[in-house]
């Protein structure tokens, strides 16, 4: 699943944001960015099971440079 943020705006001015497809602290980092952009403050947080998962780290094997051999 692609990483997304679903935002709901309510007539009373309340904003709800939900991260989708993110694991670990990345979701809270995205919400903190939204707080800054919207000049808003998180009032309530519901952490989903994905928050407690370890984000998959993708790495590439680096080939040594010729002068490192």
trRosetta pair geometry for C-beta under 8 A, 3 or more apart (Angstrom, degrees):
i j d omega theta_ij theta_ji phi_ij phi_ji
1 4 7.9 -80 157 6 98 103
1 20 6.6 -89 146 150 131 94
1 21 4.0 -140 109 -98 101 111
2 21 5.7 46 97 147 26 178
3 19 7.5 -17 -164 -172 84 93
3 20 7.1 156 -153 87 39 62
3 21 4.4 -141 -93 97 45 113
3 22 5.3 68 -132 -67 104 88
3 26 7.9 -65 -135 135 138 135
4 19 7.5 157 87 -159 48 50
4 20 4.5 -10 62 60 93 109
4 21 6.0 73 14 23 75 119
5 17 5.8 -8 -178 -168 105 103
5 18 7.2 156 -160 77 56 41
5 19 5.6 -28 -104 -102 74 63
5 20 7.3 -177 -85 17 25 80
5 30 6.0 -157 -80 155 127 133
5 34 7.1 -180 -178 -65 155 135
6 17 7.1 153 80 -156 50 49
6 18 4.7 -14 58 60 101 95
6 19 7.9 -170 19 -81 74 15
6 20 6.1 55 -16 -19 105 120
7 15 6.6 -17 -166 -170 97 98
7 16 7.2 156 -156 84 47 52
7 17 5.1 -11 -103 -103 76 80
7 34 7.8 -178 -96 -141 122 142
8 15 7.1 155 80 -159 55 48
8 16 4.3 -2 53 56 105 101
8 17 7.7 -160 22 -70 68 37
9 14 7.9 154 -158 86 42 51
9 15 5.8 -13 -105 -107 64 78
10 13 7.0 -33 80 41 82 21
10 14 4.3 1 46 60 126 92
10 15 7.3 -149 15 -72 83 34
10 16 7.5 60 -25 -6 109 97
15 38 6.7 -81 50 171 173 161
15 40 6.2 -55 46 -130 136 162
17 31 5.9 157 93 -116 131 89
17 34 5.6 89 -81 116 172 173
19 22 4.6 -41 154 32 124 129
19 26 7.7 172 176 109 155 82
19 27 3.9 -168 57 -135 156 97
19 30 5.6 114 -96 67 128 140
19 31 6.9 -94 -38 -48 116 95
22 26 4.6 -131 -173 93 116 113
22 27 4.4 149 99 -69 129 85
22 30 6.8 -128 -77 -2 173 140
22 50 6.6 107 86 138 53 132
22 55 7.8 -24 -177 -105 65 112
23 26 6.6 50 67 29 44 116
23 27 7.7 65 -49 -25 0 104
23 50 5.1 -110 -105 178 64 89
23 51 7.5 178 -161 -99 46 18
23 53 4.4 -69 -152 85 115 108
23 54 6.9 23 146 102 128 18
23 55 4.3 161 87 -92 104 69
23 56 7.1 78 44 -3 147 72
24 27 7.5 156 82 5 40 87
24 50 7.9 -75 -11 149 38 72
24 51 6.8 80 -130 -162 10 42
24 53 6.4 -92 -49 84 69 62
24 54 6.2 41 -72 -142 117 29
24 55 4.0 -76 10 -31 133 99
25 28 5.3 -54 -161 42 66 108
25 29 6.0 73 139 -27 82 100
25 51 7.5 66 -78 -158 39 80
25 55 7.9 -82 33 -23 64 126
26 29 5.4 -54 -149 35 35 116
26 30 6.4 37 153 -21 67 103
26 55 6.1 88 -15 -85 122 146
27 30 5.8 -53 -152 32 32 111
27 31 6.6 29 151 -16 64 105
27 48 7.8 -112 -178 36 177 101
27 50 7.1 98 -35 103 144 109
27 51 5.9 -87 44 -96 135 87
28 31 5.5 -50 -145 38 38 112
28 32 6.3 45 152 -24 66 102
28 45 7.8 26 -110 -146 101 141
28 51 7.4 67 -31 -134 102 114
29 32 5.7 -52 -150 33 31 113
29 33 6.7 34 150 -20 62 102
30 33 5.6 -52 -154 33 34 113
30 34 6.6 36 148 -19 64 102
31 34 5.4 -50 -151 34 37 114
31 35 6.6 47 148 -26 64 98
31 42 6.4 52 154 -79 121 131
31 45 7.8 111 133 -115 167 108
32 35 5.4 -44 -153 26 35 118
32 36 6.9 34 150 -16 63 100
33 36 5.8 -54 -155 35 36 110
33 37 6.3 30 152 -15 68 109
34 37 5.6 -57 -141 42 34 109
34 38 5.7 8 167 2 70 116
34 40 7.1 -27 133 51 82 121
35 38 6.5 -71 -137 51 19 93
35 39 8.0 53 167 -117 52 6
35 40 5.3 -114 -135 74 58 77
35 41 6.3 62 -146 -100 112 32
35 42 6.2 -63 -84 -29 125 87
36 39 7.6 14 -175 -72 27 44
42 45 5.9 29 167 -61 130 97
47 51 4.2 -69 -170 31 103 160
47 52 7.4 91 147 -36 121 87
48 51 5.7 125 60 -12 58 95
49 52 6.0 -62 -166 37 49 106
49 53 7.0 55 141 -32 72 100
50 53 5.4 -47 -155 19 45 118
64 68 4.3 -128 -174 85 102 121
64 69 5.5 126 117 -69 132 75
65 68 4.7 91 56 1 77 107
65 69 7.7 -131 93 -22 44 81
66 69 6.1 -42 -161 6 37 116
